[in-house]
Amino acid sequence: MSADLQDIIKGCVKRDYKYQKLLYTKYASLLYAICLRYLKNTDDAKDAVQDCFMKVYDKIAGFNHEGSFDGWIKRLTVNNCLIVLREKKKAVFVDEIYIPIEMERDEEDEGYDIDKQTLFNMIQDLPDGYRTVFNLYVIDGFSHKEIAEKMGINEGTSKSQLARAKKILRDKITLLQNEQEKQHRRVV
Amino acid sequence: MSKKSNIEELFKDSMDDFRVDPPKETSKKILLALFWSNIIHHYKGAIIVSVAAVLAGVGALFYFNQSTENTSSAKVENLNASNAVASMPSSSPSNNSTAFSKQYNAQKTSVEKSVNDSKQVNSSVASNSSLSTKANKVNSKENTQSGGLNSSSLVSYDVISIEKTSKKLTKNKIKKSSTTDKKRKETDNVENQKDELVGAYGYMGEVGSAERAKYDKNLKEGGFPNLTGESESPSNATETKTDSSVDSLPKEALKESLAAVDSIKKDSTVAKLDSAGSKKKLPISFFAGLGASGYNWQLSNELYKYSPSISAELNVGAQYKSFMLFTGVGYHQQTIALENRVWTTLDSEMVQVPITYFEKTIQKDSTYYLWKMQGYENSHSAKDGRSISLNYLYVPLQLAYAYRFQKHQLLLKAGVGMNFLTSSSQTTVPADTSGLLSIETPLFEPKKFLLDFNVHLNYGYNFTNHFSVMAGVTIKQRRGEIARLTYQNIDPPYRPLGIGGSLQFIYKF
């Protein structure tokens, strides 16, 4: 942890507006991206990010400096997004039984060349249930067991949601790459 | 751009540090919410106390206002009751008012006594006169107590006019008593005049209306109630016969009497009094003032011990009885002088003075004053130094209690002041720097908003009914001090105490 961040945290613990502002400047874009990734709707994301910062400022005194502050603040944001989803009942999980999907072949994936914004948009376009599990498992590193506990579903459902999400994303990426190749050939 | 072979890795690596800037409006909203959240967090005690004080003040005003209204309405009812009886001797009370009952009983006794003594027709005249006199006495007493132009005097004025009417009616009654039977035929004419009379009674209020109803009823039945409230036929009793002659008064006489009432009512002065008297007016007066105070902040931090402040303010406020509410706008300047500060060093025989200077730096969005200490100098040769002044615009909100004795008064005032930093400046006078070099660099940052709590105890002298001068002592405490020190391991002086004096001029409208 850098000295600057430590000062910011100490300042925030004392509720010093200057340091709170610095913390906001440092993490606003990151937290907003997380909120958008989970909630899709910009209005919900705006509300969630505000709520997150208020919680961060309230709970920052409880941060024990043992782990990474980034990890702490991200986890707090994700939890807050899940609360919003739960309140709005947005994450609808269609499958209750885990059905192995044929397309589970990550090891066979070819190299991809896609920019971050496109990937972000692809995640946002996923159905709510798929998107939530994909975000939790792939990006934020939760296990299926943790996801099942957090979302109130069974592990099988979590796995099937993930598999379906990955299939959709893979198809989209393949389609995108095919189009890119066609365009490249035309140019050549 | 990222090139990954595994779809999970691709998304994880891409999204881990992916950022989207929130809209500016959202940022502003969040920072504003944060600002207010901090204000509430830091000053929640003060906010609770202020809200409670304001609620208590409003409640007290409402309570006192209600009780004042009740008292004055009771007075008016009482007077109306007197009027009704005085001008209508043949009527009985129909109001539950205790005042009215007392008045009525007194009148009844008087009338009965007169009737028993004389057993003549004129006894009613005597009772009428007696009642009128009593009513006048009551009203003149009320007038004396109320001191003139108020609702009581208005009612009294009405009483006098009704009395005049009543006396005229009585005169006519005596004059025309011999032709009673004849005039009874003119009942219809009197009926036509009824509305005009009713107007006069109605003017007196609810009691008059009640009496009017009885009056109407008796007119229809062809008789008047005696003083016990029982109606009798005009042919059965002499007294009643005489009383009923009121009904049979000539039209001209009634017109004359009512014209007199109308002329008084139409009088512009009376009309003015009427509107003023009927208006529900809070007993609140307003004032404006000019105040000045000077004090020194007793800061907990040794570095800022010498910190004089002066302030001037324009006040406006309201007064209810002994309570005064002050608000307004003021200007407050604080000087933090850093020169000539005596520091005791390890060498007890050598008293040294820090040589310091401020360096204004700008870091990102904030401006800081960096206080750099370069060294020490012997106190005897160090007369120059530096100071920084901070200027605040502030809004006071204070509640005061004034204890008066003749022209003197003691005023205890307490409240809050909301201070907004308008500017800060630095005065630097070069000094000969010599001696030790120090590396201490406290960081100084003026606060944009401060809240203070203040208590004033003033002695005042009222030169006139409108103008007074007050002077006294002031104690202030601030939450969130102007300075924040870092790198020194010194706790910032969050709650400095300022002690000083104040002068206040007040003009009451």
Interface residues (C-beta under 8 A of the other chain):
Chain A: R15 D16 Y17 K18 Q20 K21 L22 Y24 T25 A28 S29 L30 Y32 A33 L36 R37 K46 V49 Q50 F53 M54 Y57 D106 E107 D109 E110 G111 Y112 D113 I114 D115 K116 L119 F120 I123 F134 V138 I139 G141 K166 L169 R170 I173
Chain B: M1 S2 K3 K4 S5 N6 I7 E8 L10 F11 K12 S14 M15 D16 D17 F18 R19 V20 D21 P22 P23 T26 S27 K29 I30 L31 A33 L34 F35 S37 N38 H41 H42 K364 D365 S366 E445 R484
